[in-house]
Amino acid sequence: MANDSTPQNTSNAENNELHKAKSSPQTRLSPIWIVPLVAVIIGLWLVYDNYSSRGTMVTLTMDSAEGIEAGSTLIRSRNVEIGRVQSVRLSDDLSHAVMMAQIQPEAEAMLREDSRFWVVKPRIGREGISGLGTVLSGAYIQLEPGQSEEPKREFEVSDIPPVAPAGQAGLQISLVSQLGNSLRVGDPVSYQGYTVGRVEDARFDAGTRTMHHQVFIEEPYAQLVTDSTRFWTASGVDFRLDADGVRVNVESLEALLGGGVTFGVPEDLPMGKPVEANTRFNLYADEDTAREGTFNRYLEYVLLVDDTVRGLSRGAPVEFRGVRIGTVAAVPWNFTAPQPDSRARFAIPVLIRIEPQRLGIENTDIDLEEWDNRFKRMFGLGLRASLKNGNLLTGALFVDLNFRRDLTDEYVAEVFSERTVFPTVAGGFAQIQAQVTSLLEKLNALEVEPLIAGLDRNLQASESVLNEVRAVSASINQLLNDPETQAIGSNLNGTLEELRSTLQGVSPSSPAYQELTGAIERLDRLMRDLQPLTRTLNENPRALLFDNLETQDPIPRAPR
């Protein structure tokens, strides 16, 4: 039966094939298929347009989402809208806020690794008033594009604007200090009173207990920062009264209100070489402390002071005949350490530093061992330290070094806590006190009783003398009170009156005086007349008896 059925089935199949319709290929597409193809193309375009217009989604994080609203807070760059915040939520650990923002496709190139976001809102700070345009429109997020080639989709949003825009030429350095200063972001950095930069960041490291500040110096002022530069805080007004007198330093108005940082190169140091970015510098409290920080090579000695150290503080100068050569490092220093056996009294240890750099010596020329040996030789020549008053108003003391030639043989080398002891002598007031004490000791050693006994005898003798003087005074008073003694004065007055009248009688205007003058004149003429007679008698005494003794006898004449 199987064989019979097979031919029958074959014939039926052949008949069926004859009755089936056969397809033939058509030469063109039917118009009915255009509609679904157009619909597919439109759908794909709508999907692409929706995807392309959606933009790039970025994740923004910040500590607080104050002023940020989902769907309304804009993201701007150069005051042009480039995106919008889509959602705001808390992080998984509830420590900060997470925002999802959509950035327009044309602004996707701004999303680089060093791009920065910050919130723009009304703000009043030391640098002025900013963000007034957001009073009515509300806060928005500002985007500053970076210069990196690496893209990024997650960013942190700062609550304050950056100090320097991205790409601005300048120098970033790091300042480290152990000061609890009030420097904040945006505080000025000045050089000789001119603002050349700003403080970008300020944070406290609890592990090292130090403050870290990031500072940006603008061009072309970055070249002012060298390896010899020192930074210190500017408090606005620096008033100081010390041994050098009264000093007042006033910074800019901005620094006066909030403080700031200033820098410079100490006059004792060379200008130095330019530094690289992110170089670390120490931040000092003031300019004097910054100058002290330059003297990094020194010798340490200990002063064992027997006098009071009231008024001596850390940082006080150590001077040699008025020239500063060191600094007081600690007062007191290692107070509980055992003192040398040669000390009879308990002395207060004071640590000082001798800094050869203050004398203008370069670091390469300083041999600390040679300087130490030099000072030890000078100890034997009488070099001594003493405390002197540097300011009468404040009572501030300083350490004065000088030679005492009378103490050259009294130096004994001592060591205190592995430090060489610098020999000392008493200061000015201490010397006066010692002299007063010595005087009192000498006075106490005097034998006062014999001195008092002698003084008593002298007083008794003086008393007897006074009694005698008192008796003489009484006798004189009695004599003066006698009527006869009192009458002597009146008699004396009468005698003087008679003498005066007598003298008036022989005055040039009196007749007696004129007669006396005439008689004297006549007598004078008479004496002149008698002079020839007197001369003749002196030459020939016989002339008074004979007429003329020189007449010759007459000679008779002969008759004619």
Secondary structure, 3 states (H helix, E strand, C coil): CHHHHHHHHHHHHHHHHHHCCCCCCCCCCCHHHHHHHHHHHHHHHHHHHHHHHHCEEEEEEECCCCCCCCCCCEEEECCEEEEEEEEEEECCCCCCEEEEEEECHHHHHHCECCCEEEEECCEEECCEEECCCHHHHCCEEEEECCCCCCECCEEEEECCCCCCCCCCCEEEEEEEECCCCCCCCCCEEEECCEEEEEEEEEEEECCCCEEEEEEEEECCHHHHCECCCEEEEECCEEEEEECCEEEEEECCHHHHHHCEEEEECCCCCCCCCECCCCCEEEEECCHHHHHHCCCCCCEEEEEEECCCCCCCCCCCEEEECCEEEEEEEECCCCCCCCCCCCCCCCCEEEEEEECHHHHCCCHHHCCHHHHHHHHHHHHHCCEEEEEEECCCCCCCEEEEEEECHHHCCCCCCCEECCEEEECECCCHHHHHHHHHHHHHHHHHHCCHHHHHHHHHHHHHHHHHHHHHHHHHHHHHHHHHHCHHHHHHHHHHHHHHHHHHHHHHHCCCCCHHHHHHHHHHHHHHHHHHHHHHHHHHHHHCHHHHCCCCCCCCCCCCCCCC
